[in-house]
């Protein structure tokens, strides 16, 4: 099987919020709107039965620089980690995934809280979060300080 070097993806909407280029901790309390293309509005049917959703989006405003090892959030107090062991936005594919609270669904607009996407970020997909697929979660202690 040949390895694909690139893929094309279809956007389904975009993010609307007040976050600038460096949201860091501001995003936790920020409310955002996901403006979903009207052609996908029917696909939102009964999504409001879930309290949380996973949002997959494209990091369109992130520098293309990729470092394999970093200190999380650039803070030297945190241990040096491989980039894939962090939530750094500087990634080779610039695709991100965040679980956030779903506040409401009104037509083709989702209101969410806790999305760490910049204003205007293209939304690639959304999925309901059930939590049932995560058992015995293990994370390093420093992650609770970030």
C-alpha positions as CSV (number, residue, x, y, z in Angstrom):
1,X,0.0,0.0,0.0
2,X,1.4,3.4,-0.9
3,X,1.7,6.1,1.7
4,X,-0.3,9.3,0.8
5,X,1.8,12.4,1.3
6,X,-1.2,14.7,1.4
7,X,-5.0,14.6,1.4
8,X,-7.7,17.1,0.6
9,X,-10.5,17.6,3.2
10,X,-13.8,19.4,2.9
11,X,-14.6,22.1,5.4
12,X,-18.0,22.1,7.0
13,X,-18.0,25.6,8.4
14,X,-15.9,28.0,10.5
15,X,-15.3,29.3,14.0
16,X,-16.5,32.7,15.2
17,X,-15.1,34.0,18.5
18,X,-13.0,36.7,20.1
19,X,-9.7,34.7,20.3
20,X,-6.6,36.2,18.8
21,X,-3.4,34.3,17.8
22,X,-2.3,33.3,21.3
23,X,-5.4,32.2,23.3
24,X,-3.5,29.9,25.8
25,X,-5.7,29.9,28.9
26,X,-8.4,32.4,27.7
27,X,-10.0,29.8,25.5
28,X,-11.3,27.8,28.5
29,X,-14.0,30.4,29.3
30,X,-14.5,31.7,25.8
31,X,-17.8,31.0,24.0
32,X,-17.5,30.4,20.3
33,X,-20.0,29.9,17.5
34,X,-19.5,27.2,14.9
35,X,-21.1,28.4,11.7
36,X,-21.9,25.2,9.9
37,X,-22.5,25.4,6.1
38,X,-26.3,25.3,5.6
39,X,-26.0,22.2,3.4
40,X,-25.0,20.2,6.5
41,X,-27.7,21.6,8.8
42,X,-29.7,18.4,8.7
43,X,-26.6,16.5,9.9
44,X,-26.9,18.4,13.2
45,X,-30.2,16.7,14.0
46,X,-30.4,15.7,17.7
47,X,-26.8,16.8,18.4
48,X,-28.2,18.9,21.2
49,X,-28.8,15.7,23.2
50,X,-25.1,15.7,24.0
51,X,-23.4,18.0,26.5
52,X,-20.0,17.9,24.8
53,X,-18.7,17.6,21.2
54,X,-15.3,17.0,19.6
55,X,-14.4,19.7,17.1
56,X,-11.8,18.9,14.4
57,X,-10.5,22.1,12.9
58,X,-7.6,23.5,10.8
59,X,-5.0,25.7,12.4
60,X,-5.0,28.2,9.6
61,X,-3.2,31.0,11.5
62,X,-0.4,28.9,13.0
63,X,3.1,29.3,11.8
64,X,4.4,26.4,9.7
65,X,7.4,26.0,11.9
66,X,7.5,22.6,13.5
67,X,9.8,21.6,16.3
68,X,9.9,18.0,17.4
69,X,10.6,18.8,21.1
70,X,9.1,21.7,23.1
71,X,8.1,22.8,26.6
72,X,4.3,22.9,26.8
73,X,2.9,26.4,26.3
74,X,6.6,27.5,25.9
75,X,7.0,27.4,29.7
76,X,10.4,26.2,30.8
77,X,8.9,25.0,34.1
78,X,7.2,22.2,32.2
79,X,9.3,19.2,31.0
80,X,10.7,19.0,27.5
81,X,8.3,16.9,25.5
82,X,7.9,15.5,22.0
83,X,5.5,17.7,20.1
84,X,3.1,14.8,19.7
85,X,3.0,14.5,23.5
86,X,1.6,18.0,23.8
87,X,-1.3,20.1,22.5
88,X,1.0,22.5,20.7
89,X,-0.7,24.1,17.6
90,X,2.6,23.8,15.7
91,X,2.0,20.5,14.0
92,X,3.0,19.1,10.6
93,X,-0.6,18.8,9.4
94,X,-2.0,21.8,11.5
95,X,-5.1,19.8,12.3
96,X,-6.5,20.1,15.9
97,X,-9.1,18.3,18.0
98,X,-10.8,19.8,21.0
99,X,-13.6,18.5,23.2
100,X,-15.8,21.4,24.3
101,X,-19.1,22.0,26.0
102,X,-22.1,22.3,23.6
103,X,-24.3,25.2,24.8
104,X,-26.9,25.2,22.0
105,X,-27.8,24.3,18.5
106,X,-29.8,26.9,16.6
107,X,-30.3,26.2,12.9
108,X,-26.8,25.9,11.5
109,X,-25.1,27.6,14.4
110,X,-23.5,25.7,17.4
111,X,-22.6,27.6,20.5
112,X,-19.8,26.0,22.4
113,X,-17.5,26.8,25.4
114,X,-13.9,25.8,25.7
115,X,-12.8,25.7,22.1
116,X,-9.1,26.7,21.6
117,X,-9.6,27.7,17.9
118,X,-8.8,31.1,16.5
119,X,-11.5,33.2,15.0
120,X,-12.1,32.1,11.4
121,X,-10.6,28.6,11.8
122,X,-12.1,26.2,9.3
123,X,-14.1,23.4,10.9
124,X,-13.4,20.0,9.4
125,X,-15.8,17.8,11.4
126,X,-17.7,17.5,14.6
127,X,-18.5,14.4,16.6
128,X,-20.6,13.9,19.8
129,X,-18.5,13.1,22.9
130,X,-19.7,10.3,25.0
131,X,-16.7,9.5,27.2
132,X,-17.5,5.8,27.0
133,X,-14.3,5.0,25.0
134,X,-11.9,6.3,27.6
135,X,-11.1,3.9,30.5
136,X,-8.3,4.2,33.0
137,X,-7.1,7.6,31.7
138,X,-3.4,8.2,32.5
139,X,-1.7,11.6,32.2
140,X,1.6,13.0,33.6
141,X,1.2,15.1,36.7
142,X,2.4,18.4,35.1
143,X,-0.6,18.4,32.7
144,X,-2.9,19.5,35.6
145,X,-0.9,22.7,35.9
146,X,-1.3,23.8,32.3
